[in-house]
Amino acid sequence: MNWTPEKAHAKLQEIYTDEVMQNEKRRVFQQVYRHLYEHLEDLAVKDAIKEDVEERMQLYKNFTFMPGENLFQSMRYVFLLARGEKEQDRAVTQQHLHRIYRALFSAAGLKNPVIPESFWETPLGVSCLVAEKGVEAVYPVLDEIEGV
């Protein structure tokens, strides 16, 4: 298909519904939550998280919203860019991308994240690609979706 930025954003709006974005946030939450508990075990402080924090975490998991600057706000930001919202400040976009990559792909002993190729096929990965390189970068992904 002959994609234009407008057509590509319209297709991404169609694909990335609020439900898809919430499910992606839940999937990422599960990954980060599991990773957190593994590290707490590594440090022998598994019981360090208090009960009220546990309850709050459960709410965040269910409703996919955490107030303040955090991973889930960064995910929301890149999803909105993929859906066609205009970027206001490149530095802000880079901060959000850095937060996502650091949270999901930075090992304790590494300075730079190691991002698996499979990430770029996820809804979050495609959105990050749009935020990083522009919607034109996902034309091949959209072709696959369209069966071209």
C-alpha positions as CSV (number, residue, x, y, z in Angstrom):
1,M,0.0,0.0,0.0
2,N,1.1,3.5,-0.6
3,W,1.3,4.9,2.9
4,T,1.3,8.6,3.8
5,P,1.8,9.8,7.4
6,E,-1.9,10.6,7.6
7,K,-3.0,7.2,6.4
8,A,-0.5,5.4,8.7
9,H,-1.6,7.4,11.8
10,A,-5.2,6.6,10.9
11,K,-4.4,2.9,10.7
12,L,-2.5,3.1,14.0
13,Q,-5.5,4.8,15.6
14,E,-7.7,2.0,14.3
15,I,-5.4,-0.7,15.7
16,Y,-4.3,1.0,19.0
17,T,-7.6,1.3,20.7
18,D,-7.8,2.2,24.4
19,E,-8.3,-1.5,25.1
20,V,-5.1,-2.5,23.2
21,M,-3.1,0.1,25.0
22,Q,-4.5,-0.9,28.5
23,N,-3.7,-4.6,27.7
24,E,-0.2,-3.6,26.7
25,K,0.2,-1.6,29.9
26,R,-0.9,-4.7,31.9
27,R,1.5,-6.9,30.1
28,V,4.4,-4.5,30.8
29,F,3.3,-4.1,34.4
30,Q,3.4,-7.9,34.9
31,Q,7.0,-8.0,33.5
32,V,8.2,-5.1,35.6
33,Y,6.4,-6.4,38.7
34,R,7.9,-9.9,38.3
35,H,11.3,-8.4,37.7
36,L,11.0,-6.2,40.9
37,Y,10.2,-9.2,43.0
38,E,13.0,-11.2,41.6
39,H,15.5,-8.5,42.5
40,L,14.0,-8.1,46.0
41,E,14.6,-11.9,46.5
42,D,18.2,-11.4,45.2
43,L,18.7,-8.8,47.9
44,A,17.0,-10.9,50.5
45,V,14.4,-8.2,51.2
46,K,11.3,-9.8,49.5
47,D,9.1,-8.6,52.4
48,A,10.3,-5.0,52.0
49,I,7.1,-3.9,50.2
50,K,4.5,-3.0,52.7
51,E,0.9,-4.2,52.5
52,D,-0.5,-0.7,51.6
53,V,2.0,-0.6,48.7
54,E,0.9,-4.1,47.6
55,E,-2.7,-3.0,47.6
56,R,-1.9,0.1,45.5
57,M,0.1,-2.0,43.1
58,Q,-2.9,-4.2,42.6
59,L,-5.0,-1.2,41.8
60,Y,-2.4,0.0,39.3
61,K,-2.4,-3.4,37.7
62,N,-6.2,-3.4,37.4
63,F,-6.7,0.1,36.2
64,T,-3.4,0.7,34.3
65,F,-2.9,4.2,35.7
66,M,-0.3,5.5,38.0
67,P,-0.1,9.2,38.8
68,G,3.1,11.1,38.2
69,E,6.1,10.7,35.9
70,N,6.5,7.0,35.4
71,L,6.8,4.1,32.9
72,F,3.1,4.0,32.3
73,Q,2.9,7.7,31.5
74,S,5.8,7.2,29.1
75,M,3.9,4.4,27.4
76,R,0.8,6.6,27.1
77,Y,3.0,9.3,25.6
78,V,4.4,7.1,22.8
79,F,1.0,5.5,22.1
80,L,-0.4,9.0,21.6
81,L,2.4,9.8,19.2
82,A,1.7,6.6,17.2
83,R,-1.9,7.6,17.0
84,G,-1.0,10.9,15.4
85,E,-0.6,13.4,18.2
86,K,2.0,16.0,17.4
87,E,5.4,15.8,19.2
88,Q,5.8,19.0,21.3
89,D,9.4,18.6,22.3
90,R,12.0,16.1,21.1
91,A,13.8,16.1,24.4
92,V,10.6,15.0,26.2
93,T,10.1,12.3,23.7
94,Q,13.7,11.1,24.3
95,Q,13.1,11.1,28.1
96,H,10.0,8.9,27.7
97,L,11.8,6.5,25.3
98,H,14.8,6.3,27.7
99,R,12.5,5.5,30.6
100,I,10.8,2.7,28.6
101,Y,14.0,1.1,27.4
102,R,15.7,1.4,30.8
103,A,12.8,-0.1,32.7
104,L,12.3,-3.0,30.3
105,F,15.8,-3.8,28.8
106,S,18.6,-2.5,31.1
107,A,20.3,-5.2,33.1
108,A,22.0,-4.2,36.4
109,G,25.5,-4.4,35.0
110,L,24.9,-2.8,31.6
111,K,25.0,0.9,30.8
112,N,22.9,0.6,27.6
113,P,19.7,-1.4,27.2
114,V,19.7,-4.6,25.1
115,I,16.4,-4.5,23.1
116,P,15.3,-7.8,21.6
117,E,14.1,-7.8,18.0
118,S,10.8,-9.2,19.0
119,F,10.0,-6.0,21.0
120,W,9.6,-4.1,17.7
121,E,6.7,-6.3,16.8
122,T,4.7,-5.4,20.0
123,P,2.3,-2.5,20.2
124,L,4.7,-0.7,22.5
125,G,7.6,-1.4,20.3
126,V,5.9,-0.1,17.2
127,S,4.8,3.0,19.1
128,C,8.4,3.5,20.3
129,L,9.6,3.2,16.7
130,V,7.2,5.9,15.6
131,A,8.3,8.1,18.5
132,E,12.0,7.5,17.7
133,K,12.1,7.5,13.9
134,G,8.7,8.8,12.7
135,V,5.7,7.0,11.4
136,E,7.4,6.2,8.1
137,A,9.6,3.7,10.0
138,V,6.5,1.5,10.5
139,Y,5.2,1.3,7.0
140,P,6.6,-2.2,6.6
141,V,4.8,-3.3,9.8
142,L,1.6,-1.7,8.4
143,D,2.1,-3.6,5.1
144,E,2.3,-6.9,7.1
145,I,-0.9,-6.0,8.9
146,E,-2.7,-5.2,5.7
147,G,-1.4,-8.4,4.1
148,V,0.6,-6.6,1.3
